């Protein structure tokens, strides 16, 4: 098993904009101070890191390195308590992976995602563990089908597809408050450009208006992530920090 330490990245406050509805002709409401999104962490995985100690898998990845790259992408979304008492009912975070100018059969995919299914909130992840074949090891026990009627707090979907997403649902036991980290391993064509287009949506339960859907108004720097450029930038920041601290 491989252990990867994730660097700390800042959270950026983002506005939520009410989704236009036919029955609601009034101007779209903006909600501030309720959601923040982190700068993305991007880490290119070496064959040794990705193999997680599995010699057979290491041989496969070494041979595949000529035509495929694997990159870790991690985002944290923070949901804050409301000042007016109107809680979140649910939220969703989506990632659309693209390699411009590459054919459809060479588009990047989410090889592995985390979390997949979980029934409770957890603290913001600072370490990611990888098992053989690039499966992300969860730090907490997840709910599996048939384990009873436990309400699901987070459901991840889209593994092996180009459009993974996570849906977070407030439950009777857990309000939708706190930081949630979403991580995926991206498989991409070697040396091809890779972009991740991020969307965030949420539903707020207003006392007066009931359930109102919103979409996040993301700035360009958070909405579209150039994985190659971000990885080079963060590697440069890490090297600079090491020189500064003498590590």
C-alpha positions as CSV (number, residue, x, y, z in Angstrom):
1,X,0.0,0.0,0.0
2,X,1.2,3.5,-0.9
3,X,0.7,6.5,1.4
4,X,0.5,10.0,-0.2
5,X,0.5,13.2,1.9
6,X,-1.7,15.9,0.4
7,X,-0.5,19.5,0.5
8,X,-2.7,22.0,2.2
9,X,-4.5,24.3,-0.3
10,X,-6.6,27.3,0.5
11,X,-10.4,27.4,0.4
12,X,-12.1,30.0,-1.7
13,X,-15.6,31.3,-0.9
14,X,-18.0,30.9,-3.8
15,X,-21.5,32.3,-4.4
16,X,-24.5,30.1,-5.1
17,X,-26.9,31.3,-7.7
18,X,-30.6,30.2,-7.7
19,X,-31.5,28.0,-10.7
20,X,-34.1,29.7,-12.8
21,X,-37.5,28.0,-12.6
22,X,-40.7,28.6,-14.6
23,X,-42.7,29.1,-11.4
24,X,-40.2,31.6,-10.1
25,X,-39.9,34.6,-12.4
26,X,-38.3,36.8,-9.7
27,X,-34.6,37.7,-10.1
28,X,-32.2,34.9,-9.3
29,X,-31.1,35.0,-5.7
30,X,-27.5,34.8,-4.8
31,X,-26.3,33.2,-1.5
32,X,-22.9,34.1,-0.1
33,X,-20.7,32.7,2.6
34,X,-22.2,29.2,2.6
35,X,-19.8,27.2,0.3
36,X,-16.1,27.2,-0.3
37,X,-14.0,25.2,-2.7
38,X,-10.3,24.5,-2.4
39,X,-7.6,24.9,-4.9
40,X,-7.2,21.5,-6.5
41,X,-4.4,19.2,-5.5
42,X,-2.8,17.4,-8.6
43,X,-0.1,14.8,-8.2
44,X,1.3,12.7,-11.1
45,X,1.7,9.2,-9.9
46,X,4.9,7.3,-10.6
47,X,4.7,3.6,-11.4
48,X,6.1,2.8,-8.0
49,X,3.5,4.9,-6.2
50,X,0.7,3.5,-8.3
51,X,1.7,-0.1,-7.9
52,X,1.5,0.1,-4.1
53,X,4.0,-2.7,-3.7
54,X,2.4,-5.1,-6.1
55,X,5.3,-6.4,-8.3
56,X,3.0,-7.7,-11.1
57,X,1.1,-4.4,-11.2
58,X,4.4,-2.5,-11.2
59,X,5.4,-4.4,-14.3
60,X,2.2,-3.6,-16.0
61,X,2.3,0.1,-15.2
62,X,6.0,0.4,-16.2
63,X,5.1,-1.1,-19.6
64,X,2.0,1.1,-19.9
65,X,3.8,4.3,-19.1
66,X,4.6,4.8,-22.8
67,X,1.0,5.5,-23.6
68,X,-0.9,6.2,-20.3
69,X,-0.4,8.5,-17.3
70,X,-2.1,8.4,-13.9
71,X,-2.7,11.6,-11.9
72,X,-4.3,12.1,-8.5
73,X,-6.8,14.9,-8.3
74,X,-8.3,16.1,-5.0
75,X,-10.8,18.8,-4.1
76,X,-12.3,19.9,-0.8
77,X,-15.8,21.5,-0.7
78,X,-16.8,23.2,2.6
79,X,-20.4,23.7,3.6
80,X,-21.0,26.2,6.3
81,X,-23.8,26.6,8.9
82,X,-26.4,29.2,7.8
83,X,-26.9,32.5,9.6
84,X,-30.7,32.4,9.0
85,X,-31.3,28.8,9.9
86,X,-32.0,27.6,6.3
87,X,-30.1,24.3,6.0
88,X,-28.7,22.5,3.0
89,X,-30.9,19.6,1.9
90,X,-28.3,18.2,-0.6
91,X,-25.4,19.0,-2.7
92,X,-23.4,17.7,-5.7
93,X,-19.8,18.0,-7.0
94,X,-19.1,16.9,-10.5
95,X,-15.9,16.7,-12.6
96,X,-15.9,16.4,-16.4
97,X,-12.5,15.1,-17.7
98,X,-11.4,16.1,-21.1
99,X,-8.3,15.9,-23.4
100,X,-8.8,18.6,-26.1
101,X,-8.1,17.3,-29.6
102,X,-7.9,13.7,-28.5
103,X,-10.3,11.2,-30.1
104,X,-13.2,9.8,-28.1
105,X,-11.5,6.5,-27.3
106,X,-8.5,8.4,-25.8
107,X,-10.3,10.7,-23.4
108,X,-9.3,10.6,-19.7
109,X,-11.4,8.6,-17.3
110,X,-11.7,8.4,-13.5
111,X,-9.9,5.1,-12.8
112,X,-10.8,5.3,-9.1
113,X,-12.9,7.6,-6.9
114,X,-13.3,8.3,-3.2
115,X,-15.6,8.3,-1.4
116,X,-17.9,5.8,-3.0
117,X,-20.5,5.3,-0.4
118,X,-20.5,6.7,3.2
119,X,-23.1,7.2,5.9
120,X,-21.4,10.0,7.9
121,X,-19.2,13.0,7.6
122,X,-15.4,12.8,8.1
123,X,-12.6,15.2,8.7
124,X,-10.8,16.8,5.8
125,X,-8.4,14.2,4.4
126,X,-4.6,14.9,4.5
127,X,-3.4,11.5,3.5
128,X,-4.4,9.2,0.6
129,X,-3.7,5.5,0.6
130,X,-3.5,3.5,-2.6
131,X,-3.8,-0.3,-2.8
132,X,-2.9,-2.5,-5.7
133,X,-4.5,-1.6,-9.1
134,X,-4.9,2.1,-8.0
135,X,-7.8,1.6,-5.7
136,X,-8.2,4.5,-3.2
137,X,-8.3,3.1,0.3
138,X,-10.9,4.8,2.4
139,X,-9.8,6.0,5.9
140,X,-13.2,5.1,7.3
141,X,-15.6,2.3,6.9
142,X,-18.1,2.7,4.0
143,X,-21.6,1.4,3.7
144,X,-22.0,-1.5,1.4
145,X,-25.2,-2.7,-0.2
146,X,-27.1,-5.1,2.1
147,X,-25.7,-3.6,5.3
148,X,-29.1,-2.5,6.5
149,X,-31.1,0.6,6.1
150,X,-28.4,3.1,7.0
151,X,-29.0,6.5,5.3
152,X,-26.2,7.4,2.9
153,X,-24.5,10.7,3.4
154,X,-22.2,10.6,0.3
155,X,-22.6,8.6,-2.9
156,X,-19.8,8.6,-5.5
157,X,-20.4,7.5,-9.1
158,X,-18.8,7.5,-12.5
159,X,-15.8,5.3,-11.9
160,X,-14.2,4.3,-15.3
161,X,-16.1,7.2,-16.9
162,X,-15.1,10.8,-17.8
163,X,-17.8,12.4,-15.7
164,X,-17.6,11.3,-12.1
165,X,-19.7,13.0,-9.5
166,X,-20.5,12.9,-5.8
167,X,-23.9,13.5,-4.2
168,X,-24.1,14.6,-0.6
169,X,-27.4,14.2,1.2
170,X,-28.4,15.6,4.6
171,X,-29.7,12.8,6.8
172,X,-31.7,12.6,10.0
173,X,-28.4,12.0,11.9
174,X,-26.1,14.3,10.0
175,X,-26.8,17.8,8.7
176,X,-24.9,18.8,5.6
177,X,-22.2,20.9,7.3
178,X,-18.4,20.7,7.2
179,X,-15.6,19.9,4.8
180,X,-15.8,17.0,2.3
181,X,-12.8,15.9,0.3
182,X,-13.3,14.3,-3.1
183,X,-10.5,12.4,-4.7
184,X,-10.0,10.6,-8.0
185,X,-7.2,8.9,-10.0
186,X,-7.3,10.1,-13.6
187,X,-6.1,7.8,-16.3
188,X,-5.0,9.8,-19.4
189,X,-3.1,9.4,-22.6
190,X,0.6,9.9,-22.0
191,X,1.7,13.5,-22.3
192,X,-1.8,14.6,-23.6
193,X,-3.3,17.8,-22.1
194,X,-5.9,17.0,-19.4
195,X,-8.6,19.3,-18.2
196,X,-11.0,18.9,-15.3
197,X,-14.2,21.0,-15.5
198,X,-15.8,21.3,-12.0
199,X,-19.4,22.0,-11.1
200,X,-21.0,22.4,-7.7
201,X,-24.7,22.5,-7.0
202,X,-26.8,22.6,-3.8
203,X,-30.4,22.7,-2.6
204,X,-31.3,24.9,0.4
205,X,-34.4,24.2,2.4
206,X,-35.9,27.7,2.9
207,X,-38.6,28.2,5.5
208,X,-40.5,30.5,3.3
209,X,-39.9,29.1,-0.2
210,X,-39.2,25.4,0.5
211,X,-36.6,23.6,-1.5
212,X,-34.6,25.9,-3.8
213,X,-31.9,24.6,-6.1
214,X,-28.6,26.6,-6.7
215,X,-25.5,26.3,-8.8
216,X,-22.1,27.6,-7.8
217,X,-20.8,30.6,-9.7
218,X,-17.2,29.3,-9.9
219,X,-14.4,31.6,-11.0
220,X,-12.4,30.4,-14.0
221,X,-9.4,29.3,-11.9
222,X,-11.7,26.9,-9.9
223,X,-14.0,25.9,-12.7
224,X,-11.4,24.6,-15.2
225,X,-8.2,22.9,-14.0
226,X,-5.3,22.1,-16.3
227,X,-4.0,19.0,-14.6
228,X,-0.5,19.1,-16.2
229,X,0.1,22.8,-15.4
230,X,-1.3,22.5,-11.9
231,X,0.9,19.5,-11.2
232,X,4.0,21.4,-12.4
233,X,3.1,24.4,-10.4
234,X,2.5,22.5,-7.2
235,X,5.7,20.5,-7.7
236,X,7.6,23.8,-8.1
237,X,6.0,25.2,-4.9
238,X,7.0,22.0,-3.0
239,X,10.6,22.3,-4.2
240,X,10.7,26.0,-3.3
241,X,9.4,25.2,0.2
242,X,12.0,22.6,0.6
243,X,14.7,25.0,-0.3
244,X,13.3,27.6,2.1
245,X,13.1,25.2,5.1
246,X,16.3,23.4,4.2
247,X,14.5,20.0,3.9
